[in-house]
Amino acid sequence: MAQLPQAWHPPMGWNSWDCYGTTVTEGELLSNAEFMARHLRSAGWDTIVIDIDWHDPTARAHGYNAKAPLILDEYGRQLPDPVRFPSAAGGRGFEPLSRRIHELGLKLGVHVMRGIPRIAVDRDLPVKGTAYCASDVADLEHICAWNPDNYGLDQAHPGAQAWYDAQLDLFASWGLDFLKVDDMQTPFHSDEIAAYHRAIAKAQATYGRSIDLSLSPGGWVSTSYVDFLRENAQMWRICDDLWDRWEDVYQQFARLARWAPYQRTGHWADADMLLLGHIGLRAERADDRQSRLTLNECKTLLALWCMGRSPLMIGGNLPTSDPDTILLLASPVLREVLAVSTNNREIVRERQFAGWQEDSEYRGEFIVWVADAVDWADGTKSAHEGGHYAAFFWTGDDEYDICGNIQLQAIVGLDSRSDGWKLSDLFAGAPGEASDMRIEGDGGDRIITGVIAPHGVLWVALDRA
């Protein structure tokens, strides 16, 4: 079998940000990795990501430290804090931790900021492999608006590419598989993105292993950038940070509908992390809590992300998350729809009111997504090959009776409307009430019926009977 393309389906993993902010430790990371390997690896989850400031020994919850004494090597490249990451002591970096994660059958990633550390510039450290120093390649005006760690890089200077090349060479030597690079898209720094891509390509050629690139954040990212993004990254955010509020989930309907036609194998628009489970232990904004999203809202989030083929990155601390969350995450249907669906699209989005009068009270939106099921790229047969996936969402605060508003032919196509079809609940066995969806009627006049819970979803597969 031919080798699968890089990021052939949207990555599925865990990120430390929503539960530990800037302060995650090696022990906490490993507890999540071991939990993932034991309970979720078989369902497709395989990536562990250390988020921001792993190189700041003064990192704290709820914010960043100006003029932090970042731990750097002699070339200004970031090294892990050995207090929080004991295996990194002695300049070993993340190589020992990477080896341990790989032994669990998982991948390891880290977060970095765009640019070069300010203290590397202050110390005028050399750029490895060149006659330049950090002060030669830094752009002191080209800086992040919200994080004080770095200066920008002057991409017109040849030493700027050399600095990224050296940084990526170090990361690749540790065995890293995934890089989340921040402050790249808001505003959109195309020269920086292209330079980082070139550095990754060089490191991949040197070490013979792939490294997925994820770009953040994503406020106001336009679909007009899609060709450039596909050339340079495996993932790119399409929003700013989400938190566990229904309003944040609701806003993703429009964003994912906008980006769904552009999702391609190896290159994925990213709707941000899954605010599920135990978050806020030491996060930037959230207090210590289980996610405030209801069970229905959690199901809606997962179904929408999968139908939109967004990467899935768990935000909650896995070992202390509630059992319902773990059961949802362990559902094999998540990877199935991410990996084997195609032609994913929103087909209905209608505002609903309590009556027909002009002053009728607004209730919510009825939204329908559909996709076609195909076989796996690795040769595995899909359980629903030749069939379809459909998700029926309701954004209102009360129950919504579909009442035959959707004909079967809207899902299966006009040419197949008279064929025999059976419906199965994709959340069968998950926490919560079972779906009551049915196909009613005869021939081409058949309709789909069911009642959707507040902020809920009915997620089904349709197969030929």
Secondary structure, DSSP 8 states (H G I E B T S, - for coil): -----TTSS--EEEESHHHHTT---HHHHHHHHHHIIIIIGGGT--EEEE-S-TT-TT--SSS--TT----B-TTS-B---TTT-GGGGGGTTTHHHHHHHHHTT-EEEEEEESSEEHHHHHTT-B-TTSS-BHHHHEETTS--SS--SEEEE-TTSHHHHHHHHHHHHHHHHHT--EEEEESSBTTB-HHHHHHHHHHHHHHHHHHS---EEEE---TT--GGGHHHHHHH-SEEESSS---S-HHHHHHHHHHHHHHGGG-BTTBEEE---B--SEE-SS-SS--SEE-SS-HHHHHHHHHHHHHTT--EEE-SBGGGS-HHHHHHHT-THHHHHHHHEEEEEEEEEEEEESSSSTT--EEEEEEEEEEEE---TTS---TTTTSEEEEEEE-SSS-EE-TT-EETHHHH-GGGTTS-EEEEETTTTSSS-----EEESSGGG-EEE-EE-TT-EEEEEEEE-
